[in-house]
């Protein structure tokens, strides 16, 4: 059902298309150690970066500390980024649900119509995802209010001063749903 792709810059350019995916609808960032409720969580994110750093394909993922997914991200060595087919209205609705419903309160995957799977006993993905990339954490930090050069960013994006955790992750594997 899923084809494992070798991650190269060409694959990232051709298959992932992160800029348009993030700007239009977002992606799912997930972390956990199994597919049972309470073993993992996912969230919709529209703030992420993908590129080349430290001589490897990388993703920079941003998670606010109060998000339930942050608890799993702090514990696990790997995170995943799943891209849904946003030409499908059900998948657009799933992204909205995963961005507004807390996994602490209910099984948001079930509510969103998503089926969690565990790729290679490493990362959470979804049967419905077009593509899931496996990301190994290499560096973690948190935005520091004193280091912002433009205070308008704080005013616009951090009125509660809940600055994101930042994870720099090596993109290790890509799981592409075959037709």
N, CA and C atoms as an extended XYZ file, in Angstrom:
537
Properties=species:S:1:pos:R:3:atomname:S:1:resname:S:1:resid:I:1 pbc="F F F"
N         0.816       -1.195        0.000 N   UNK     1
C         0.000        0.000        0.000 CA  UNK     1
C         0.861        1.261        0.000 C   UNK     1
N         1.993        1.254        0.719 N   UNK     2
C         2.891        2.400        0.733 CA  UNK     2
C         4.227        1.997        0.140 C   UNK     2
N         4.774        2.864       -0.681 N   UNK     3
C         6.083        2.650       -1.276 CA  UNK     3
C         7.086        3.506       -0.523 C   UNK     3
N         8.182        2.900       -0.103 N   UNK     4
C         9.230        3.650        0.583 CA  UNK     4
C        10.133        4.269       -0.468 C   UNK     4
N        10.333        5.568       -0.397 N   UNK     5
C        11.170        6.283       -1.359 CA  UNK     5
C        12.477        6.715       -0.707 C   UNK     5
N        13.557        6.636       -1.457 N   UNK     6
C        14.818        7.164       -0.956 CA  UNK     6
C        14.714        8.682       -0.986 C   UNK     6
N        15.065        9.314        0.109 N   UNK     7
C        14.936       10.764        0.209 CA  UNK     7
C        16.143       11.427       -0.444 C   UNK     7
N        15.863       12.169       -1.497 N   UNK     8
C        16.873       12.962       -2.201 CA  UNK     8
C        16.283       14.348       -2.425 C   UNK     8
N        17.110       15.336       -2.734 N   UNK     9
C        16.543       16.663       -3.034 CA  UNK     9
C        15.524       16.618       -4.166 C   UNK     9
N        15.744       15.743       -5.153 N   UNK    10
C        14.817       15.631       -6.275 CA  UNK    10
C        13.458       15.095       -5.821 C   UNK    10
N        13.478       14.117       -4.928 N   UNK    11
C        12.223       13.569       -4.404 CA  UNK    11
C        11.476       14.639       -3.621 C   UNK    11
N        12.212       15.372       -2.797 N   UNK    12
C        11.588       16.439       -2.015 CA  UNK    12
C        10.946       17.464       -2.946 C   UNK    12
N        11.666       17.869       -3.992 N   UNK    13
C        11.126       18.846       -4.936 CA  UNK    13
C         9.913       18.324       -5.694 C   UNK    13
N         9.990       17.072       -6.142 N   UNK    14
C         8.946       16.531       -7.004 CA  UNK    14
C         7.719       16.055       -6.234 C   UNK    14
N         7.931       15.386       -5.134 N   UNK    15
C         6.836       14.712       -4.452 CA  UNK    15
C         6.248       15.522       -3.306 C   UNK    15
N         7.090       16.147       -2.520 N   UNK    16
C         6.599       16.768       -1.296 CA  UNK    16
C         5.946       18.115       -1.539 C   UNK    16
N         6.565       19.003       -2.286 N   UNK    17
C         6.025       20.340       -2.550 CA  UNK    17
C         5.578       21.029       -1.257 C   UNK    17
N         6.499       21.179       -0.309 N   UNK    18
C         6.088       21.662        1.015 CA  UNK    18
C         5.556       23.084        1.030 C   UNK    18
N         6.065       23.954        0.186 N   UNK    19
C         5.631       25.348        0.270 CA  UNK    19
C         4.144       25.487       -0.018 C   UNK    19
N         3.692       24.894       -1.107 N   UNK    20
C         2.272       25.027       -1.437 CA  UNK    20
C         1.399       24.253       -0.456 C   UNK    20
N         1.871       23.090        0.015 N   UNK    21
C         1.081       22.319        0.986 CA  UNK    21
C         0.901       23.090        2.278 C   UNK    21
N         1.962       23.689        2.760 N   UNK    22
C         1.895       24.430        4.025 CA  UNK    22
C         1.076       25.709        3.888 C   UNK    22
N         1.304       26.440        2.819 N   UNK    23
C         0.647       27.734        2.653 CA  UNK    23
C        -0.862       27.602        2.462 C   UNK    23
N        -1.304       26.548        1.789 N   UNK    24
C        -2.725       26.423        1.486 CA  UNK    24
C        -3.534       25.761        2.587 C   UNK    24
N        -3.065       24.604        3.078 N   UNK    25
C        -3.904       23.821        3.988 CA  UNK    25
C        -3.196       23.343        5.248 C   UNK    25
N        -1.899       23.179        5.191 N   UNK    26
C        -1.161       22.634        6.317 CA  UNK    26
C        -0.867       21.156        6.133 C   UNK    26
N        -0.153       20.637        7.100 N   UNK    27
C         0.246       19.230        7.125 CA  UNK    27
C        -0.035       18.702        8.522 C   UNK    27
N         0.090       17.403        8.695 N   UNK    28
C        -0.051       16.821       10.025 CA  UNK    28
C         1.339       16.491       10.565 C   UNK    28
N         1.656       17.012       11.741 N   UNK    29
C         2.871       16.632       12.447 CA  UNK    29
C         2.441       15.674       13.547 C   UNK    29
N         3.100       14.516       13.589 N   UNK    30
C         2.718       13.474       14.543 CA  UNK    30
C         3.931       12.963       15.290 C   UNK    30
N         3.674       12.455       16.500 N   UNK    31
C         4.723       11.822       17.299 CA  UNK    31
C         4.066       10.782       18.189 C   UNK    31
N         4.795        9.729       18.468 N   UNK    32
C         4.292        8.713       19.367 CA  UNK    32
C         5.025        7.406       19.217 C   UNK    32
N         4.580        6.420       19.982 N   UNK    33
C         5.251        5.117       20.007 CA  UNK    33
C         4.289        3.960       19.737 C   UNK    33
N         3.141        4.241       19.191 N   UNK    34
C         2.153        3.216       18.850 CA  UNK    34
C         0.926        3.883       18.276 C   UNK    34
N        -0.070        3.084       17.890 N   UNK    35
C        -1.253        3.658       17.250 CA  UNK    35
C        -2.495        3.630       18.131 C   UNK    35
N        -2.363        3.178       19.359 N   UNK    36
C        -3.508        3.199       20.278 CA  UNK    36
C        -3.675        4.600       20.856 C   UNK    36
N        -4.917        4.948       21.180 N   UNK    37
C        -5.179        6.250       21.795 CA  UNK    37
C        -4.317        6.401       23.042 C   UNK    37
N        -3.693        7.550       23.201 N   UNK    38
C        -2.820        7.815       24.339 CA  UNK    38
C        -1.359        7.475       24.072 C   UNK    38
N        -1.089        6.800       22.946 N   UNK    39
C         0.296        6.466       22.598 CA  UNK    39
C         0.894        7.440       21.595 C   UNK    39
N         0.068        8.347       21.061 N   UNK    40
C         0.526        9.252       20.010 CA  UNK    40
C        -0.437       10.423       19.909 C   UNK    40
N        -0.025       11.420       19.146 N   UNK    41
C        -0.934       12.512       18.809 CA  UNK    41
C        -0.467       13.144       17.506 C   UNK    41
N        -1.380       13.852       16.889 N   UNK    42
C        -1.090       14.590       15.664 CA  UNK    42
C        -1.679       15.979       15.779 C   UNK    42
N        -1.170       16.884       14.978 N   UNK    43
C        -1.680       18.252       14.941 CA  UNK    43
C        -1.488       18.806       13.540 C   UNK    43
N        -2.346       19.724       13.175 N   UNK    44
C        -2.184       20.427       11.907 CA  UNK    44
C        -1.201       21.562       12.110 C   UNK    44
N        -0.302       21.705       11.161 N   UNK    45
C         0.679       22.795       11.210 CA  UNK    45
C         0.770       23.443        9.837 C   UNK    45
N         0.872       24.739        9.835 N   UNK    46
C         1.145       25.438        8.580 CA  UNK    46
C         2.470       26.184        8.670 C   UNK    46
N         3.128       26.047        9.805 N   UNK    47
C         4.451       26.631        9.978 CA  UNK    47
C         5.461       25.495       10.043 C   UNK    47
N         6.222       25.332        8.993 N   UNK    48
C         7.291       24.340        8.920 CA  UNK    48
C         8.183       24.750        7.761 C   UNK    48
N         9.380       24.244        7.766 N   UNK    49
C        10.329       24.522        6.690 CA  UNK    49
C        10.946       23.215        6.238 C   UNK    49
N        11.254       23.125        4.964 N   UNK    50
C        11.987       21.981        4.450 CA  UNK    50
C        13.082       22.501        3.548 C   UNK    50
N        14.253       21.888        3.672 N   UNK    51
C        15.377       22.316        2.861 CA  UNK    51
C        16.591       21.453        3.111 C   UNK    51
N        17.741       22.055        2.924 N   UNK    52
C        19.015       21.339        3.037 CA  UNK    52
C        19.876       22.046        4.080 C   UNK    52
N        20.319       21.310        5.081 N   UNK    53
C        21.144       21.854        6.156 CA  UNK    53
C        22.027       20.736        6.679 C   UNK    53
N        23.235       21.071        7.066 N   UNK    54
C        24.158       20.085        7.650 CA  UNK    54
C        24.367       18.901        6.701 C   UNK    54
N        24.384       19.200        5.400 N   UNK    55
C        24.641       18.202        4.352 CA  UNK    55
C        23.592       17.090        4.295 C   UNK    55
N        22.361       17.433        4.602 N   UNK    56
C        21.289       16.426        4.569 CA  UNK    56
C        19.942       17.117        4.346 C   UNK    56
N        18.945       16.362        3.853 N   UNK    57
C        17.595       16.937        3.723 CA  UNK    57
C        17.004       17.119        5.115 C   UNK    57
N        16.417       18.268        5.349 N   UNK    58
C        15.967       18.623        6.691 CA  UNK    58
C        14.552       19.183        6.685 C   UNK    58
N        13.929       19.081        7.853 N   UNK    59
C        12.658       19.749        8.123 CA  UNK    59
C        12.821       20.493        9.445 C   UNK    59
N        12.324       21.701        9.501 N   UNK    60
C        12.240       22.444       10.759 CA  UNK    60
C        10.763       22.482       11.126 C   UNK    60
N        10.444       21.890       12.275 N   UNK    61
C         9.059       21.763       12.711 CA  UNK    61
C         8.842       22.595       13.961 C   UNK    61
N         7.706       23.261       14.032 N   UNK    62
C         7.413       24.215       15.098 CA  UNK    62
C         6.157       23.759       15.845 C   UNK    62
N         6.286       23.572       17.150 N   UNK    63
C         5.167       23.094       17.960 CA  UNK    63
C         5.081       23.940       19.232 C   UNK    63
N         3.916       24.519       19.478 N   UNK    64
C         3.742       25.284       20.716 CA  UNK    64
C         3.761       24.334       21.915 C   UNK    64
N         4.349       24.767       23.027 N   UNK    65
C         4.519       23.878       24.179 CA  UNK    65
C         3.213       23.374       24.792 C   UNK    65
N         2.122       24.096       24.650 N   UNK    66
C         0.859       23.661       25.254 CA  UNK    66
C         0.130       22.622       24.402 C   UNK    66
N         0.604       22.373       23.188 N   UNK    67
C        -0.036       21.385       22.328 CA  UNK    67
C         0.235       19.978       22.862 C   UNK    67
N        -0.755       19.125       22.821 N   UNK    68
C        -0.617       17.741       23.283 CA  UNK    68
C         0.483       17.024       22.499 C   UNK    68
N         0.604       17.322       21.227 N   UNK    69
C         1.645       16.717       20.399 CA  UNK    69
C         3.037       17.029       20.947 C   UNK    69
N         3.209       18.190       21.576 N   UNK    70
C         4.526       18.559       22.121 CA  UNK    70
C         4.994       17.555       23.172 C   UNK    70
N         4.072       17.016       23.957 N   UNK    71
C         4.455       16.024       24.966 CA  UNK    71
C         5.095       14.799       24.313 C   UNK    71
N         4.531       14.335       23.216 N   UNK    72
C         5.071       13.180       22.506 CA  UNK    72
C         6.357       13.552       21.765 C   UNK    72
N         6.380       14.745       21.178 N   UNK    73
C         7.568       15.189       20.452 CA  UNK    73
C         8.779       15.270       21.374 C   UNK    73
N         8.558       15.652       22.609 N   UNK    74
C         9.661       15.746       23.569 CA  UNK    74
C        10.210       14.362       23.928 C   UNK    74
N         9.361       13.346       23.909 N   UNK    75
C         9.760       11.993       24.320 CA  UNK    75
C        10.377       11.162       23.204 C   UNK    75
N         9.989       11.416       21.969 N   UNK    76
C        10.368       10.540       20.859 CA  UNK    76
C        11.581       11.070       20.100 C   UNK    76
N        12.298       10.157       19.445 N   UNK    77
C        13.445       10.523       18.611 CA  UNK    77
C        13.012       10.944       17.211 C   UNK    77
N        11.815       10.505       16.804 N   UNK    78
C        11.313       10.772       15.456 CA  UNK    78
C         9.972       11.490       15.517 C   UNK    78
N         9.754       12.360       14.526 N   UNK    79
C         8.468       12.990       14.262 CA  UNK    79
C         8.117       12.648       12.823 C   UNK    79
N         6.872       12.825       12.468 N   UNK    80
C         6.501       12.620       11.065 CA  UNK    80
C         5.717       13.824       10.568 C   UNK    80
N         5.768       13.991        9.258 N   UNK    81
C         4.979       15.008        8.574 CA  UNK    81
C         4.172       14.285        7.507 C   UNK    81
N         2.851       14.388        7.593 N   UNK    82
C         1.969       13.721        6.632 CA  UNK    82
C         1.261       14.750        5.777 C   UNK    82
N         1.253       14.475        4.488 N   UNK    83
C         0.605       15.339        3.501 CA  UNK    83
C        -0.666       14.641        3.038 C   UNK    83
N        -1.791       15.319        3.193 N   UNK    84
C        -3.079       14.768        2.767 CA  UNK    84
C        -3.444       15.318        1.389 C   UNK    84
N        -4.340       14.647        0.724 N   UNK    85
C        -4.818       15.087       -0.586 CA  UNK    85
C        -5.837       16.201       -0.372 C   UNK    85
N        -5.396       17.418       -0.530 N   UNK    86
C        -6.270       18.557       -0.232 CA  UNK    86
C        -7.228       18.886       -1.380 C   UNK    86
N        -7.232       18.060       -2.432 N   UNK    87
C        -8.302       18.192       -3.428 CA  UNK    87
C        -9.546       17.457       -2.944 C   UNK    87
N        -9.395       16.658       -1.895 N   UNK    88
C       -10.494       15.916       -1.285 CA  UNK    88
C       -11.038       16.730       -0.111 C   UNK    88
N       -12.286       17.121       -0.177 N   UNK    89
C       -12.883       17.954        0.874 CA  UNK    89
C       -12.847       17.279        2.243 C   UNK    89
N       -12.957       15.945        2.271 N   UNK    90
C       -12.882       15.219        3.547 CA  UNK    90
C       -11.513       15.396        4.198 C   UNK    90
N       -10.470       15.419        3.375 N   UNK    91
C        -9.115       15.579        3.917 CA  UNK    91
C        -8.880       17.021        4.385 C   UNK    91
N        -9.469       17.976        3.711 N   UNK    92
C        -9.389       19.373        4.170 CA  UNK    92
C       -10.096       19.509        5.516 C   UNK    92
N       -11.233       18.847        5.652 N   UNK    93
C       -11.957       18.871        6.926 CA  UNK    93
C       -11.135       18.165        8.009 C   UNK    93
N       -10.462       17.073        7.660 N   UNK    94
C        -9.606       16.364        8.618 CA  UNK    94
C        -8.495       17.273        9.130 C   UNK    94
N        -7.903       18.048        8.248 N   UNK    95
C        -6.859       18.998        8.666 CA  UNK    95
C        -7.433       20.042        9.628 C   UNK    95
N        -8.642       20.513        9.356 N   UNK    96
C        -9.281       21.485       10.260 CA  UNK    96
C        -9.531       20.865       11.628 C   UNK    96
N       -10.049       19.654       11.653 N   UNK    97
C       -10.326       18.982       12.929 CA  UNK    97
C        -9.036       18.783       13.721 C   UNK    97
N        -7.999       18.315       13.049 N   UNK    98
C        -6.735       18.038       13.753 CA  UNK    98
C        -6.036       19.313       14.211 C   UNK    98
N        -6.462       20.450       13.699 N   UNK    99
C        -5.908       21.727       14.139 CA  UNK    99
C        -6.720       22.406       15.223 C   UNK    99
N        -7.934       21.892       15.490 N   UNK   100
C        -8.800       22.573       16.462 CA  UNK   100
C        -9.248       21.689       17.623 C   UNK   100
N        -9.161       20.375       17.459 N   UNK   101
C        -9.590       19.443       18.502 CA  UNK   101
C        -8.355       18.896       19.200 C   UNK   101
N        -8.379       18.839       20.515 N   UNK   102
C        -7.237       18.299       21.261 CA  UNK   102
C        -7.367       16.792       21.420 C   UNK   102
N        -6.269       16.089       21.149 N   UNK   103
C        -6.220       14.657       21.378 CA  UNK   103
C        -6.305       14.290       22.849 C   UNK   103
N        -6.109       15.267       23.734 N   UNK   104
C        -6.295       15.026       25.171 CA  UNK   104
C        -7.761       14.752       25.488 C   UNK   104
N        -8.639       15.412       24.720 N   UNK   105
C       -10.072       15.395       25.013 CA  UNK   105
C       -10.851       14.320       24.279 C   UNK   105
N       -10.411       13.959       23.095 N   UNK   106
C       -11.138       12.957       22.320 CA  UNK   106
C       -10.228       12.360       21.252 C   UNK   106
N       -10.708       11.299       20.627 N   UNK   107
C        -9.973       10.636       19.553 CA  UNK   107
C       -10.196       11.437       18.276 C   UNK   107
N        -9.339       12.410       18.064 N   UNK   108
C        -9.567       13.303       16.933 CA  UNK   108
C        -9.296       12.624       15.597 C   UNK   108
N        -8.453       11.597       15.563 N   UNK   109
C        -8.248       10.870       14.310 CA  UNK   109
C        -9.553       10.210       13.877 C   UNK   109
N       -10.242        9.579       14.817 N   UNK   110
C       -11.526        8.955       14.494 CA  UNK   110
C       -12.520       10.010       14.027 C   UNK   110
N       -12.568       11.121       14.736 N   UNK   111
C       -13.494       12.191       14.348 CA  UNK   111
C       -13.166       12.734       12.958 C   UNK   111
N       -11.871       12.785       12.641 N   UNK   112
C       -11.432       13.319       11.354 CA  UNK   112
C       -11.487       12.280       10.234 C   UNK   112
N       -11.778       11.028       10.584 N   UNK   113
C       -11.821        9.980        9.576 CA  UNK   113
C       -10.446        9.522        9.136 C   UNK   113
N        -9.462        9.609       10.035 N   UNK   114
C        -8.094        9.198        9.719 CA  UNK   114
C        -7.755        7.892       10.437 C   UNK   114
N        -7.001        7.040        9.766 N   UNK   115
C        -6.592        5.753       10.316 CA  UNK   115
C        -5.093        5.779       10.577 C   UNK   115
N        -4.672        5.804       11.858 N   UNK   116
C        -3.229        5.855       12.136 CA  UNK   116
C        -2.549        4.530       11.819 C   UNK   116
N        -1.337        4.616       11.284 N   UNK   117
C        -0.498        3.445       11.046 CA  UNK   117
C         0.897        3.771       11.569 C   UNK   117
N         1.683        2.742       11.803 N   UNK   118
C         3.029        2.893       12.356 CA  UNK   118
C         4.016        2.405       11.299 C   UNK   118
N         4.677        3.344       10.613 N   UNK   119
C         5.636        3.012        9.556 CA  UNK   119
C         6.936        2.509       10.168 C   UNK   119
N         7.343        1.307        9.815 N   UNK   120
C         8.633        0.727       10.231 CA  UNK   120
C         8.889        0.831       11.729 C   UNK   120
N         7.826        0.748       12.528 N   UNK   121
C         7.948        0.859       13.988 CA  UNK   121
C         8.702        2.115       14.418 C   UNK   121
N         8.553        3.168       13.637 N   UNK   122
C         9.287        4.409       13.911 CA  UNK   122
C         8.391        5.627       13.995 C   UNK   122
N         7.509        5.812       13.011 N   UNK   123
C         6.708        7.040       12.961 CA  UNK   123
C         5.241        6.753       12.673 C   UNK   123
N         4.420        7.665       13.159 N   UNK   124
C         2.982        7.631       12.898 CA  UNK   124
C         2.706        8.220       11.522 C   UNK   124
N         1.877        7.530       10.767 N   UNK   125
C         1.382        8.032        9.500 CA  UNK   125
C        -0.113        7.740        9.448 C   UNK   125
N        -0.701        7.932        8.291 N   UNK   126
C        -2.134        7.707        8.136 CA  UNK   126
C        -2.399        6.993        6.825 C   UNK   126
N        -3.312        6.031        6.865 N   UNK   127
C        -3.709        5.309        5.648 CA  UNK   127
C        -4.141        6.284        4.557 C   UNK   127
N        -4.742        7.390        4.952 N   UNK   128
C        -5.298        8.353        4.002 CA  UNK   128
C        -4.260        9.338        3.469 C   UNK   128
N        -3.054        9.374        4.025 N   UNK   129
C        -2.036       10.346        3.609 CA  UNK   129
C        -1.471        9.998        2.238 C   UNK   129
N        -1.238       11.013        1.421 N   UNK   130
C        -0.553       10.817        0.145 CA  UNK   130
C         0.900       10.473        0.403 C   UNK   130
N         1.459       11.110        1.413 N   UNK   131
C         2.879       10.979        1.695 CA  UNK   131
C         3.116       11.252        3.168 C   UNK   131
N         3.974       10.461        3.783 N   UNK   132
C         4.434       10.720        5.142 CA  UNK   132
C         5.952       10.683        5.125 C   UNK   132
N         6.578       11.694        5.711 N   UNK   133
C         8.038       11.690        5.825 CA  UNK   133
C         8.424       11.483        7.279 C   UNK   133
N         9.431       10.667        7.458 N   UNK   134
C         9.973       10.343        8.770 CA  UNK   134
C        11.120       11.300        9.055 C   UNK   134
N        11.086       11.944       10.211 N   UNK   135
C        12.053       12.986       10.545 CA  UNK   135
C        12.730       12.670       11.880 C   UNK   135
N        14.051       12.489       11.847 N   UNK   136
C        14.801       12.205       13.066 CA  UNK   136
C        15.282       13.517       13.674 C   UNK   136
N        14.945       13.732       14.933 N   UNK   137
C        15.303       14.983       15.600 CA  UNK   137
C        16.819       15.064       15.786 C   UNK   137
N        17.386       16.212       15.398 N   UNK   138
C        18.809       16.464       15.587 CA  UNK   138
C        19.071       17.623       16.546 C   UNK   138
N        18.133       18.552       16.615 N   UNK   139
C        18.329       19.769       17.420 CA  UNK   139
C        16.962       20.261       17.868 C   UNK   139
N        16.907       20.774       19.089 N   UNK   140
C        15.671       21.346       19.618 CA  UNK   140
C        15.989       22.616       20.372 C   UNK   140
N        15.148       23.593       20.181 N   UNK   141
C        15.284       24.858       20.885 CA  UNK   141
C        13.882       25.414       21.093 C   UNK   141
N        13.827       26.612       21.635 N   UNK   142
C        12.554       27.316       21.753 CA  UNK   142
C        12.818       28.768       21.413 C   UNK   142
N        11.876       29.366       20.670 N   UNK   143
C        12.045       30.771       20.337 CA  UNK   143
C        12.179       31.592       21.611 C   UNK   143
N        13.087       32.547       21.569 N   UNK   144
C        13.387       33.406       22.712 CA  UNK   144
C        12.933       34.826       22.368 C   UNK   144
N        12.062       35.380       23.189 N   UNK   145
C        11.510       36.709       22.947 CA  UNK   145
C        12.607       37.754       22.744 C   UNK   145
N        13.698       37.641       23.471 N   UNK   146
C        14.765       38.629       23.395 CA  UNK   146
C        15.574       38.565       22.108 C   UNK   146
N        15.385       37.529       21.316 N   UNK   147
C        16.166       37.376       20.092 CA  UNK   147
C        15.404       37.777       18.828 C   UNK   147
N        14.148       38.152       18.960 N   UNK   148
C        13.387       38.617       17.802 CA  UNK   148
C        13.878       40.001       17.405 C   UNK   148
N        14.168       40.176       16.138 N   UNK   149
C        14.630       41.466       15.638 CA  UNK   149
C        13.467       42.382       15.280 C   UNK   149
N        12.343       41.803       14.955 N   UNK   150
C        11.152       42.572       14.616 CA  UNK   150
C        10.087       42.299       15.683 C   UNK   150
N         9.829       43.236       16.578 N   UNK   151
C         8.853       43.006       17.653 CA  UNK   151
C         7.429       42.793       17.149 C   UNK   151
N         7.162       43.173       15.906 N   UNK   152
C         5.825       42.975       15.358 CA  UNK   152
C         5.477       41.492       15.267 C   UNK   152
N         6.489       40.634       15.065 N   UNK   153
C         6.244       39.186       15.015 CA  UNK   153
C         5.667       38.715       16.351 C   UNK   153
N         6.218       39.215       17.443 N   UNK   154
C         5.709       38.846       18.774 CA  UNK   154
C         4.280       39.347       18.952 C   UNK   154
N         4.037       40.573       18.554 N   UNK   155
C         2.700       41.158       18.678 CA  UNK   155
C         1.685       40.356       17.853 C   UNK   155
N         2.064       40.027       16.605 N   UNK   156
C         1.142       39.351       15.693 CA  UNK   156
C         0.959       37.870       15.999 C   UNK   156
N         2.035       37.198       16.387 N   UNK   157
C         2.006       35.729       16.452 CA  UNK   157
C         2.099       35.149       17.857 C   UNK   157
N         2.516       35.960       18.824 N   UNK   158
C         2.709       35.436       20.181 CA  UNK   158
C         2.118       36.351       21.257 C   UNK   158
N         0.836       36.691       21.146 N   UNK   159
C         0.253       37.572       22.164 CA  UNK   159
C         0.267       36.941       23.561 C   UNK   159
N         0.278       35.589       23.611 N   UNK   160
C         0.314       34.893       24.907 CA  UNK   160
C         1.735       34.525       25.327 C   UNK   160
N         2.710       34.924       24.510 N   UNK   161
C         4.134       34.606       24.774 CA  UNK   161
C         4.369       33.098       24.844 C   UNK   161
N         3.589       32.343       24.094 N   UNK   162
C         3.730       30.878       24.046 CA  UNK   162
C         4.594       30.494       22.845 C   UNK   162
N         5.873       30.761       22.975 N   UNK   163
C         6.818       30.594       21.876 CA  UNK   163
C         7.021       29.121       21.521 C   UNK   163
N         7.076       28.852       20.235 N   UNK   164
C         7.207       27.490       19.711 CA  UNK   164
C         8.501       26.812       20.134 C   UNK   164
N         8.394       25.493       20.336 N   UNK   165
C         9.579       24.643       20.297 CA  UNK   165
C         9.945       24.530       18.826 C   UNK   165
N        11.231       24.457       18.546 N   UNK   166
C        11.718       24.310       17.177 CA  UNK   166
C        12.535       23.024       17.116 C   UNK   166
N        12.157       22.151       16.217 N   UNK   167
C        12.875       20.888       16.029 CA  UNK   167
C        13.494       20.891       14.636 C   UNK   167
N        14.806       20.769       14.570 N   UNK   168
C        15.482       20.561       13.297 CA  UNK   168
C        15.668       19.057       13.148 C   UNK   168
N        15.103       18.514       12.084 N   UNK   169
C        15.037       17.065       11.905 CA  UNK   169
C        15.574       16.672       10.533 C   UNK   169
N        16.320       15.587       10.535 N   UNK   170
C        16.765       15.008        9.270 CA  UNK   170
C        15.621       14.195        8.676 C   UNK   170
N        15.301       14.449        7.417 N   UNK   171
C        14.291       13.655        6.728 CA  UNK   171
C        14.940       12.335        6.354 C   UNK   171
N        14.455       11.258        6.965 N   UNK   172
C        15.087        9.951        6.792 CA  UNK   172
C        14.391        9.076        5.761 C   UNK   172
N        13.076        9.029        5.810 N   UNK   173
C        12.325        8.149        4.914 CA  UNK   173
C        11.086        8.871        4.420 C   UNK   173
N        10.602        8.433        3.283 N   UNK   174
C         9.362        8.952        2.723 CA  UNK   174
C         8.486        7.764        2.351 C   UNK   174
N         7.237        7.806        2.780 N   UNK   175
C         6.279        6.741        2.499 CA  UNK   175
C         5.178        7.309        1.619 C   UNK   175
N         5.215        6.905        0.368 N   UNK   176
C         4.290        7.414       -0.647 CA  UNK   176
C         3.195        6.376       -0.874 C   UNK   176
N         1.959        6.810       -0.772 N   UNK   177
C         0.834        5.889       -0.998 CA  UNK   177
C         0.759        5.533       -2.467 C   UNK   177
N         0.891        4.245       -2.754 N   UNK   178
C         0.757        3.804       -4.136 CA  UNK   178
C        -0.714        3.584       -4.444 C   UNK   178
N        -1.070        3.776       -5.651 N   UNK   179
C        -2.479        3.712       -6.062 CA  UNK   179
C        -3.010        2.323       -5.955 C   UNK   179
